[in-house]
Amino acid sequence: MMMQEIYSAAVAEGRLHADAAQVAVMPELERVRAALAEPVKRGLFRKAPPPIKGLYMWGGVGRGKSMLMDLLFEAVDAPKQRRHFHAFMQWVHNEMNAARKLGVDDAIAPVAATLAAEVRFLAFDEMQITDITDAMIVGRLFEALFAAGVVIVTTSNRHPDALYKDGLNRALFLPFIDLIKERLVVHELASETDYRQGRLAGTPTYFTPAGAEARGAIDAAWEGLTGGQSTSLTLHVKGREVVIPHFHNGVGRVGFFDLCGKPLGAADYLALAEAVRVLIVEDIPRLSRQNFNEAKRFVTLIDTLYEGKVRLICSAAAVPEMLYVEGEGTFEFERTASRLREMQADDWG
């Protein structure tokens, strides 16, 4: 079945709402599906077919990029994998470490070879580069995958030219951007509707007190956003690890002390804000001079999520204005409380 027919059937069944921007990308999705449906032509005297161009779908949060990726992934009849980009890079790091222990000179080569032997189609969600190590790895890895005939389709919130923007030694990363634009069709999904925001519209996002009732409400929100699916995600930031215990399709779920009870800082929270589009933070306690370090980290976290337009769902011991009522920093916390209030609005972000 062609992609337009699959999409139209989902609309007719009420599973999707017709969207002109989504319809506009159907020819590109069909091009990839149809090309991958063709058998691989191999032979000693047979001319190699031209490589299949992949697809880079970019656009604002909640425009349906992941949903379209799901439709394509289900329709493709070829060896395939679908990964969130940060989870994929976490796997790459682990595989490279294992290769180094075997004494190989180039740890990227066996990772690329393993992937190329297993898949013909790789689908990524939320491509974003925030770490210099990832920036140096991803170019060579993708070049090897393209050379092996692997077709890549990815989503991102940014145009390729904005990847790793202002990053350390970014000039070394620019050839990868050129490679992306050469081997993938870049398509902006310019829908005016934010469907993810719509799933939260009219429902509370700040629950107090943090007890069984709040936990039940957050469980319901998590189920609605992820379908109950979950895996852990580890972000590598300047040699540190930021662990998100529960993660699926751009939605993360953590406890307060997972993020604010550890020696993390602005760079860690920035990487987190790039990796997730909705963050659930549970069990925010009352803050004071007794937990001043945790309070300072919480202020930095909220500032980063606010600037990154990340949707926040949380449970807390008190309403925002009563979270930090005594001790050094109470005046500065007023801005944090104001932002927590603003971030609860249906149209925020």
C-alpha positions as CSV (number, residue, x, y, z in Angstrom):
1,M,0.0,0.0,0.0
2,M,1.3,3.5,-0.9
3,M,2.0,6.0,1.9
4,Q,-0.8,8.3,0.8
5,E,-3.2,5.4,1.1
6,I,-1.9,4.4,4.5
7,Y,-2.3,8.0,5.7
8,S,-5.7,8.5,4.2
9,A,-6.9,5.2,5.9
10,A,-5.6,6.4,9.3
11,V,-7.5,9.7,8.8
12,A,-10.7,7.9,7.8
13,E,-10.5,5.7,10.9
14,G,-10.1,8.8,13.1
15,R,-6.6,7.9,14.3
16,L,-5.2,11.0,12.6
17,H,-6.4,14.4,11.6
18,A,-5.8,15.5,8.0
19,D,-3.0,18.0,7.9
20,A,-1.8,19.8,4.7
21,A,1.8,19.9,5.9
22,Q,1.8,16.2,6.6
23,V,0.2,15.4,3.2
24,A,2.9,17.4,1.5
25,V,5.6,15.1,2.7
26,M,3.8,11.9,1.5
27,P,5.6,11.9,-1.9
28,E,9.0,11.8,-0.1
29,L,7.9,9.0,2.3
30,E,6.5,7.0,-0.7
31,R,9.8,7.5,-2.6
32,V,11.7,5.9,0.3
33,R,9.2,3.1,0.8
34,A,9.0,2.2,-2.8
35,A,12.8,2.3,-3.3
36,L,13.3,0.0,-0.3
37,A,10.7,-2.4,-1.6
38,E,12.9,-3.1,-4.6
39,P,15.3,-6.1,-4.3
40,V,19.0,-5.3,-3.9
41,K,20.7,-5.9,-7.2
42,R,24.0,-7.5,-6.8
43,G,26.3,-9.4,-9.2
44,L,29.9,-9.5,-10.5
45,F,29.1,-7.7,-13.7
46,R,26.1,-5.8,-12.6
47,K,26.4,-2.0,-12.3
48,A,25.7,-0.9,-8.8
49,P,22.4,1.0,-8.6
50,P,22.5,4.7,-7.5
51,P,22.2,5.1,-3.8
52,I,18.7,5.7,-2.3
53,K,18.5,9.2,-0.9
54,G,17.1,9.2,2.7
55,L,15.0,11.9,4.3
56,Y,15.5,14.6,6.9
57,M,12.2,15.9,8.3
58,W,12.5,19.0,10.5
59,G,10.1,21.4,12.1
60,G,8.6,22.5,15.3
61,V,7.7,20.3,18.3
62,G,4.5,18.3,18.0
63,R,4.0,18.7,14.2
64,G,3.7,14.9,13.6
65,K,7.2,14.1,12.5
66,S,7.4,11.0,14.8
67,M,4.0,9.8,13.8
68,L,5.0,10.0,10.1
69,M,8.1,8.2,10.9
70,D,6.1,5.4,12.5
71,L,3.9,5.1,9.4
72,L,6.9,4.8,7.1
73,F,8.7,2.4,9.4
74,E,5.7,0.1,9.5
75,A,5.3,0.3,5.7
76,V,8.9,-0.4,4.9
77,D,9.5,-4.1,4.0
78,A,13.3,-4.4,4.5
79,P,15.6,-5.1,7.5
80,K,15.1,-2.1,9.7
81,Q,15.7,-0.4,13.0
82,R,14.0,2.6,14.6
83,R,15.9,4.5,17.4
84,H,15.7,7.8,19.2
85,F,18.9,9.5,18.1
86,H,20.3,10.0,21.7
87,A,19.6,6.4,22.5
88,F,21.3,5.4,19.3
89,M,24.4,7.4,20.1
90,Q,24.5,5.8,23.5
91,W,24.5,2.4,21.8
92,V,27.3,3.5,19.5
93,H,29.5,4.6,22.4
94,N,28.9,1.2,24.1
95,E,29.8,-0.7,21.0
96,M,32.9,1.4,20.4
97,N,34.1,0.8,23.9
98,A,33.6,-3.0,23.4
99,A,35.6,-2.8,20.1
100,R,38.5,-0.9,21.8
101,K,38.8,-3.7,24.3
102,L,39.5,-6.0,21.4
103,G,42.4,-3.8,20.4
104,V,41.0,-2.5,17.1
105,D,42.6,0.6,15.6
106,D,39.4,2.1,14.4
107,A,36.4,1.5,16.7
108,I,33.9,3.1,14.4
109,A,34.5,0.6,11.5
110,P,33.1,-2.5,13.3
111,V,30.1,-0.5,14.6
112,A,29.3,0.5,11.0
113,A,29.9,-3.0,9.7
114,T,27.5,-4.5,12.4
115,L,24.8,-2.1,11.5
116,A,25.2,-2.5,7.7
117,A,25.0,-6.3,8.1
118,E,21.8,-6.1,10.1
119,V,19.7,-3.3,8.5
120,R,19.0,-1.6,5.2
121,F,16.8,1.1,6.8
122,L,17.6,3.2,9.8
123,A,15.0,5.6,11.3
124,F,16.0,8.2,13.9
125,D,13.9,10.5,16.0
126,E,15.1,13.9,17.2
127,M,18.5,14.2,15.6
128,Q,20.5,16.7,17.7
129,I,24.2,17.0,18.5
130,T,25.2,18.6,21.8
131,D,28.5,16.8,22.6
132,I,31.9,17.3,20.8
133,T,32.5,13.5,21.0
134,D,29.3,12.7,19.2
135,A,30.0,15.4,16.7
136,M,33.3,13.8,15.8
137,I,31.9,10.3,15.6
138,V,28.6,10.8,13.7
139,G,30.2,12.1,10.5
140,R,32.4,9.1,9.9
141,L,29.8,6.6,11.1
142,F,27.1,8.0,8.7
143,E,29.6,8.1,5.8
144,A,30.3,4.4,6.3
145,L,26.6,3.6,6.5
146,F,25.8,5.5,3.3
147,A,28.7,3.7,1.6
148,A,27.2,0.4,2.7
149,G,23.8,1.3,1.2
150,V,22.0,1.9,4.4
151,V,19.1,4.3,4.0
152,I,18.5,6.9,6.8
153,V,15.4,8.8,7.6
154,T,15.5,11.1,10.6
155,T,13.5,13.8,12.3
156,S,14.8,16.9,14.0
157,N,13.6,20.2,15.4
158,R,16.4,22.0,13.5
159,H,17.4,22.6,9.9
160,P,20.7,20.7,9.3
161,D,22.6,24.1,9.1
162,A,21.6,24.6,12.8
163,L,22.9,21.3,14.1
164,Y,25.6,21.6,16.8
165,K,25.2,25.4,16.5
166,D,27.8,27.3,18.6
167,G,29.4,23.9,19.5
168,L,33.1,23.5,20.3
169,N,35.2,23.2,17.1
170,R,32.1,23.3,15.0
171,A,34.1,23.8,11.8
172,L,35.1,20.2,12.1
173,F,31.4,19.2,12.0
174,L,30.5,21.2,8.9
175,P,31.4,18.4,6.4
176,F,28.8,16.2,8.2
177,I,26.1,18.9,7.5
178,D,27.2,18.8,3.8
179,L,26.9,15.0,3.8
180,I,23.4,15.2,5.3
181,K,22.3,17.6,2.6
182,E,23.9,15.5,-0.1
183,R,22.5,12.1,1.0
184,L,19.1,13.1,2.5
185,V,16.3,15.1,1.1
186,V,15.7,18.0,3.6
187,H,12.0,18.6,4.1
188,E,10.4,21.1,6.5
189,L,7.2,20.0,8.1
190,A,5.6,23.4,8.5
191,S,2.3,22.6,10.2
192,E,0.7,25.3,12.2
193,T,-0.7,22.7,14.7
194,D,1.2,21.4,17.7
195,Y,-0.4,18.0,18.2
196,R,1.6,17.1,21.3
197,Q,0.5,20.3,23.0
198,G,-3.0,19.3,22.1
199,R,-2.7,16.0,24.0
200,L,-2.0,18.1,27.2
201,A,-4.5,20.9,26.5
202,G,-7.1,21.3,29.3
203,T,-5.3,18.9,31.7
204,P,-3.2,20.0,34.7
205,T,0.6,19.7,34.5
206,Y,1.5,20.7,38.1
207,F,0.3,18.4,40.9
208,T,0.5,19.1,44.6
209,P,1.0,17.7,47.1
210,A,3.3,15.0,45.7
211,G,1.5,11.9,46.9
212,A,-0.4,8.9,45.6
213,E,-3.0,11.0,43.8
214,A,-0.4,13.0,42.0
215,R,1.5,9.9,41.1
216,G,-1.7,8.4,39.6
217,A,-2.3,11.6,37.5
218,I,1.3,11.6,36.2
219,D,1.0,7.9,35.4
220,A,-2.0,8.8,33.3
221,A,-0.1,11.6,31.5
222,W,2.8,9.3,30.8
223,E,0.5,6.6,29.4
224,G,-1.2,9.2,27.2
225,L,2.1,10.6,25.8
226,T,4.1,7.3,25.4
227,G,1.5,4.5,25.4
228,G,3.3,3.2,28.5
229,Q,6.5,2.4,26.6
230,S,9.8,3.1,28.3
231,T,13.5,2.7,28.1
232,S,16.3,4.5,29.9
233,L,18.4,7.1,28.2
234,T,22.0,8.2,29.2
235,L,23.3,11.5,27.9
236,H,27.1,12.0,27.7
237,V,28.1,15.5,28.6
238,K,31.7,16.5,29.0
239,G,32.6,13.1,30.5
240,R,29.6,13.0,32.8
241,E,26.5,10.9,32.4
242,V,23.0,12.3,32.8
243,V,20.6,9.4,33.2
244,I,16.9,9.6,32.4
245,P,15.4,6.5,33.9
246,H,12.2,6.5,31.8
247,F,12.2,7.8,28.2
248,H,10.2,7.3,25.0
249,N,9.8,9.3,21.8
250,G,11.1,12.6,23.2
251,V,9.3,12.3,26.6
252,G,11.4,11.8,29.7
253,R,10.4,11.0,33.3
254,V,12.7,11.5,36.3
255,G,12.6,12.1,40.0
256,F,13.8,15.4,41.4
257,F,16.9,14.0,42.9
258,D,17.8,12.3,39.6
259,L,18.5,15.7,38.3
260,C,19.0,18.0,41.2
261,G,20.5,15.7,43.9
262,K,23.6,15.1,41.8
263,P,26.5,17.5,40.8
264,L,25.0,18.5,37.5
265,G,25.1,22.0,35.9
266,A,23.9,24.1,33.0
267,A,25.6,22.1,30.3
268,D,23.9,18.9,31.6
269,Y,20.5,20.5,31.7
270,L,21.0,22.0,28.2
271,A,21.7,18.5,26.8
272,L,18.6,17.3,28.6
273,A,16.5,20.1,27.1
274,E,17.8,19.2,23.6
275,A,17.0,15.5,24.1
276,V,13.4,15.8,25.4
277,R,10.4,17.8,24.4
278,V,8.3,16.9,27.4
279,L,9.9,16.3,30.8
280,I,8.1,14.8,33.8
281,V,9.8,15.6,37.2
282,E,8.4,13.9,40.2
283,D,8.5,14.6,44.0
284,I,9.9,18.1,44.1
285,P,10.4,18.8,47.8
286,R,10.2,22.1,49.8
287,L,13.5,24.0,49.3
288,S,15.5,25.9,51.8
289,R,19.0,26.5,53.2
290,Q,19.0,22.8,54.2
291,N,19.0,21.7,50.6
292,F,20.5,24.9,49.1
293,N,22.6,23.1,46.4
294,E,19.6,21.1,45.2
295,A,17.6,24.4,45.1
296,K,20.3,26.1,43.0
297,R,20.3,23.3,40.6
298,F,16.5,23.3,40.4
299,V,16.6,27.0,39.5
300,T,19.1,26.3,36.7
301,L,17.0,23.4,35.5
302,I,13.8,25.4,35.2
303,D,15.6,28.3,33.5
304,T,17.0,25.8,30.9
305,L,13.7,24.1,30.3
306,Y,12.0,27.4,30.0
307,E,14.5,28.8,27.5
308,G,14.3,25.5,25.5
309,K,10.5,25.6,25.4
310,V,10.4,22.1,27.0
311,R,6.9,21.2,28.3
312,L,7.0,20.4,32.0
313,I,4.8,18.1,34.0
314,C,5.6,17.7,37.7
315,S,4.6,16.8,41.2
316,A,5.7,19.0,44.1
317,A,5.3,19.4,47.9
318,A,3.8,22.8,47.4
319,V,2.5,25.4,44.9
320,P,5.4,27.2,43.1
321,E,5.3,30.3,45.3
322,M,5.6,28.2,48.5
323,L,8.4,25.8,47.4
324,Y,11.2,28.1,48.7
325,V,10.1,30.4,51.5
326,E,13.1,30.8,53.7
327,G,16.9,31.1,53.4
328,E,19.3,32.6,50.9
329,G,18.0,32.8,47.4
330,T,14.3,33.3,48.2
331,F,14.2,36.5,46.2
332,E,15.8,34.9,43.2
333,F,13.4,32.0,43.4
334,E,10.5,34.3,42.7
335,R,11.4,34.3,39.0
336,T,11.5,30.4,39.1
337,A,8.1,30.3,40.7
338,S,6.8,32.7,38.0
339,R,8.2,30.6,35.3
340,L,6.7,27.4,36.8
341,R,3.3,29.2,36.7
342,E,3.8,30.3,33.1
343,M,4.8,26.8,32.0
344,Q,1.5,25.4,33.1
345,A,-0.5,27.4,30.5
346,D,-2.1,25.3,27.7
347,D,-0.5,27.5,25.0
348,W,3.0,27.8,26.6
349,G,5.9,26.9,24.4
